[in-house]
Amino acid sequence: MDSQGRKLVVVDNGTGFVKCGYAGSNFPSHIFPSLVGRPIIRSSSKINDIEIKDLMIGEECSTLRQMLELSYPLENGIVRNWEDMCHLLDYTFGPEKLDIDPKECKLLLTEPPMNPLSNREKMFQVMFEQYGFHSVNVAIQATLTLYAQGLMTGVVVDSGDGVTHICPVYEGYALNHLTRRLDIAGRDVTQYLIKLLLLRGYAFNHTADFETVRQMKEKLCYVAYNVEQEQKLALETTVLVEPYT
């Protein structure tokens, strides 16, 4: 809290996951998928102790994804669907997660380097006009990464779900003219894995399939230190074959 008793809330709206909590904590209080889902067919009111609602958000979407039409409000670190983004924010600030009164809180948001100014302006507008936060600050992820390590100067390489950036930071300031941003990241790896599976004859025709393949990627895939050796093992043996259910 600040000197006036206001909570300092930190929210990292990632393309793949939302991380939220309070300033001064070592870890986020909550981490959940940046997903909004709507039932395709309302066949029942509850499945596995999860109530089926007209709007499903976060972990609920991931668990019941085969029954839902899924939406990803952010692409490449930029909000593309503000209606669903506001649903995601309601879930973040509401009783399901942080359970806060925005009027009694200060808010720190993060964003990747070189995001469009219009995206930041719209986010400020939503936070002040719709939620009524006392104060809001948006900071570049790279600088916050260094601050967390007790550093003011360094080069940050950050590859998330939607964007990869290499950002030099000097004395706490991101050097935009030297920053390199690449809108290729984890989500593109997932899409490429889907392409490879399609070539093998697997069928994917639902938005939930993307989430299934993402989980498959995170559970089974790894970075090869010796590409030639890995290719040889894949062609000549079954040692790399792993089942997924």
C-alpha positions as CSV (number, residue, x, y, z in Angstrom):
1,M,0.0,0.0,0.0
2,D,1.0,3.6,-0.4
3,S,1.2,6.2,2.3
4,Q,-2.6,6.8,2.0
5,G,-3.5,3.2,2.3
6,R,-4.2,2.5,-1.4
7,K,-3.3,-0.9,-2.8
8,L,-0.7,-0.9,-5.6
9,V,-2.0,-3.4,-8.2
10,V,0.2,-4.8,-11.0
11,V,-1.4,-6.4,-14.1
12,D,0.5,-7.9,-17.0
13,N,-2.0,-8.5,-19.8
14,G,-0.1,-10.9,-21.9
15,T,-1.2,-12.4,-25.3
16,G,-1.4,-15.8,-23.7
17,F,-1.8,-15.3,-20.0
18,V,-2.8,-12.6,-17.6
19,K,-0.5,-12.2,-14.5
20,C,-1.9,-10.0,-11.7
21,G,-1.0,-9.2,-8.1
22,Y,0.3,-6.6,-5.8
23,A,3.5,-4.5,-5.8
24,G,6.1,-5.9,-3.4
25,S,5.1,-9.5,-3.9
26,N,7.7,-12.0,-5.2
27,F,5.1,-13.7,-7.5
28,P,1.8,-12.9,-9.1
29,S,-1.3,-13.6,-7.1
30,H,-3.0,-15.1,-10.1
31,I,-2.0,-16.4,-13.5
32,F,-4.7,-17.5,-16.0
33,P,-5.2,-17.8,-19.7
34,S,-6.2,-14.7,-21.7
35,L,-9.2,-16.5,-23.0
36,V,-12.9,-15.6,-23.4
37,G,-15.3,-18.4,-24.4
38,R,-19.0,-18.6,-25.3
39,P,-20.9,-22.0,-25.3
40,I,-21.6,-23.4,-28.7
41,I,-24.6,-25.4,-27.4
42,R,-26.1,-25.1,-24.0
43,S,-26.6,-28.8,-23.3
44,S,-26.3,-28.7,-19.5
45,S,-25.9,-26.2,-16.6
46,K,-22.9,-27.7,-15.0
47,I,-20.0,-30.0,-16.0
48,N,-17.3,-31.2,-13.5
49,D,-18.6,-28.8,-10.9
50,I,-18.1,-25.9,-13.3
51,E,-21.2,-23.8,-14.0
52,I,-21.8,-23.3,-17.7
53,K,-22.3,-19.6,-18.3
54,D,-23.0,-17.4,-21.3
55,L,-19.5,-16.0,-20.8
56,M,-16.5,-18.2,-19.6
57,I,-13.1,-16.7,-18.8
58,G,-9.7,-17.9,-17.9
59,E,-9.2,-21.4,-16.6
60,E,-12.9,-22.2,-17.2
61,C,-12.3,-21.8,-20.9
62,S,-9.3,-24.0,-20.9
63,T,-11.1,-26.8,-19.0
64,L,-14.3,-26.7,-21.1
65,R,-12.7,-25.6,-24.4
66,Q,-14.3,-28.3,-26.5
67,M,-17.7,-26.8,-25.7
68,L,-16.8,-23.2,-26.3
69,E,-16.1,-20.8,-29.1
70,L,-12.9,-19.2,-27.9
71,S,-11.7,-15.7,-28.4
72,Y,-8.2,-14.2,-27.7
73,P,-8.6,-10.5,-27.0
74,L,-4.9,-9.8,-27.6
75,E,-2.8,-10.5,-30.6
76,N,1.0,-9.7,-30.7
77,G,0.6,-7.8,-27.4
78,I,-2.1,-5.5,-28.9
79,V,-5.7,-5.5,-27.9
80,R,-7.8,-6.4,-31.0
81,N,-11.1,-7.0,-29.3
82,W,-11.9,-4.4,-26.6
83,E,-15.3,-5.9,-25.7
84,D,-13.7,-9.2,-24.7
85,M,-10.8,-7.4,-23.2
86,C,-13.2,-5.7,-20.8
87,H,-14.7,-9.0,-19.9
88,L,-11.2,-10.2,-19.1
89,L,-10.5,-7.1,-17.0
90,D,-13.8,-7.6,-15.1
91,Y,-12.7,-11.1,-14.3
92,T,-9.3,-9.8,-13.2
93,F,-10.5,-7.1,-10.9
94,G,-13.7,-8.9,-9.7
95,P,-14.3,-11.4,-7.0
96,E,-13.0,-14.3,-9.1
97,K,-9.4,-13.0,-8.8
98,L,-8.2,-9.8,-7.2
99,D,-11.6,-8.7,-5.8
100,I,-10.6,-5.0,-5.5
101,D,-12.3,-1.6,-5.5
102,P,-10.5,0.2,-8.3
103,K,-11.3,3.6,-6.8
104,E,-9.1,2.7,-3.8
105,C,-6.2,1.3,-5.9
106,K,-3.3,2.5,-8.0
107,L,-2.6,0.4,-11.1
108,L,0.6,-0.5,-12.9
109,L,0.1,-2.0,-16.4
110,T,2.8,-3.5,-18.6
111,E,3.2,-3.5,-22.4
112,P,5.8,-4.6,-24.9
113,P,8.1,-2.0,-26.5
114,M,6.9,-0.2,-29.6
115,N,3.2,-0.9,-29.0
116,P,0.9,1.6,-30.9
117,L,0.2,4.7,-28.9
118,S,-3.5,4.3,-29.7
119,N,-3.6,1.0,-27.8
120,R,-2.1,2.7,-24.7
121,E,-4.5,5.7,-24.9
122,K,-7.5,3.4,-25.1
123,M,-6.2,1.4,-22.1
124,F,-5.9,4.6,-20.1
125,Q,-9.4,5.6,-21.1
126,V,-10.9,2.2,-20.0
127,M,-9.1,2.2,-16.7
128,F,-10.1,5.7,-15.7
129,E,-13.6,6.0,-17.2
130,Q,-14.9,2.4,-16.9
131,Y,-13.1,1.2,-13.8
132,G,-12.3,4.5,-12.0
133,F,-8.8,3.7,-10.8
134,H,-7.2,6.4,-8.7
135,S,-4.0,6.5,-10.8
136,V,-2.6,4.4,-13.7
137,N,0.9,3.9,-15.1
138,V,2.0,1.9,-18.1
139,A,5.6,0.6,-18.1
140,I,7.7,-1.2,-20.7
141,Q,8.1,-4.9,-19.7
142,A,11.9,-4.8,-20.4
143,T,12.5,-2.1,-17.8
144,L,10.4,-3.9,-15.2
145,T,12.4,-7.1,-15.8
146,L,15.6,-5.3,-14.9
147,Y,14.1,-3.5,-11.9
148,A,13.1,-6.9,-10.5
149,Q,16.7,-8.0,-10.6
150,G,17.9,-4.8,-9.0
151,L,19.4,-3.5,-12.2
152,M,19.0,-0.2,-14.2
153,T,21.0,-1.1,-17.3
154,G,21.1,-4.2,-19.5
155,V,19.7,-5.9,-22.6
156,V,16.4,-7.8,-22.2
157,V,15.4,-10.5,-24.6
158,D,11.7,-11.4,-24.0
159,S,9.7,-13.9,-26.1
160,G,6.2,-14.4,-24.9
161,D,3.1,-15.8,-26.5
162,G,2.5,-13.0,-29.0
163,V,5.6,-10.9,-29.4
164,T,9.4,-11.1,-29.1
165,H,11.6,-8.1,-28.4
166,I,15.2,-7.3,-27.7
167,C,15.3,-4.1,-25.7
168,P,18.5,-2.3,-24.4
169,V,17.8,-0.3,-21.2
170,Y,20.2,2.4,-19.9
171,E,19.8,3.9,-16.5
172,G,16.1,2.8,-16.4
173,Y,15.2,4.1,-19.8
174,A,14.3,1.8,-22.8
175,L,16.3,2.8,-25.9
176,N,13.6,2.7,-28.5
177,H,15.9,3.5,-31.4
178,L,17.9,0.4,-30.6
179,T,14.9,-1.9,-29.7
180,R,14.0,-4.6,-32.1
181,R,10.5,-6.1,-32.0
182,L,9.4,-9.2,-33.8
183,D,5.7,-10.2,-33.9
184,I,6.6,-13.9,-33.9
185,A,6.5,-15.8,-30.6
186,G,5.0,-18.8,-28.8
187,R,1.6,-18.6,-30.6
188,D,3.4,-18.9,-34.0
189,V,5.1,-22.0,-32.8
190,T,1.7,-23.4,-31.8
191,Q,0.3,-22.6,-35.3
192,Y,3.3,-24.2,-36.9
193,L,2.8,-27.4,-34.8
194,I,-0.8,-27.4,-36.0
195,K,0.4,-27.2,-39.6
196,L,2.7,-30.2,-39.0
197,L,0.0,-32.2,-37.5
198,L,-2.4,-31.4,-40.3
199,L,0.2,-32.7,-42.7
200,R,0.2,-35.9,-40.7
201,G,-3.5,-36.3,-41.2
202,Y,-4.9,-34.9,-38.0
203,A,-8.0,-32.7,-38.3
204,F,-8.4,-29.4,-36.5
205,N,-11.6,-27.4,-37.1
206,H,-12.5,-25.8,-33.9
207,T,-11.1,-22.8,-31.9
208,A,-10.5,-25.2,-29.0
209,D,-8.0,-27.2,-31.0
210,F,-5.5,-24.3,-30.8
211,E,-5.6,-24.4,-27.0
212,T,-5.2,-28.2,-27.0
213,V,-2.1,-28.0,-29.3
214,R,-0.7,-25.2,-27.1
215,Q,-0.9,-27.5,-24.1
216,M,0.7,-30.3,-26.1
217,K,3.5,-27.9,-27.1
218,E,4.2,-26.9,-23.5
219,K,4.1,-30.4,-22.2
220,L,6.1,-32.2,-24.9
221,C,8.3,-29.8,-26.9
222,Y,11.7,-28.6,-26.1
223,V,14.7,-26.7,-27.7
224,A,17.2,-29.0,-29.4
225,Y,20.8,-28.2,-28.5
226,N,22.0,-30.4,-31.3
227,V,19.6,-30.2,-34.3
228,E,21.4,-32.8,-36.4
229,Q,21.4,-35.4,-33.7
230,E,17.7,-34.8,-32.9
231,Q,16.8,-35.2,-36.6
232,K,18.8,-38.4,-36.8
233,L,17.0,-39.8,-33.7
234,A,13.7,-38.8,-35.1
235,L,14.3,-40.5,-38.4
236,E,16.1,-43.7,-37.2
237,T,14.5,-44.4,-33.8
238,T,11.3,-44.0,-31.7
239,V,13.1,-42.6,-28.7
240,L,11.5,-39.1,-29.3
241,V,8.0,-40.5,-29.7
242,E,5.8,-39.3,-26.8
243,P,2.0,-40.0,-26.3
244,Y,-0.4,-37.2,-25.5
245,T,-3.8,-37.7,-24.1
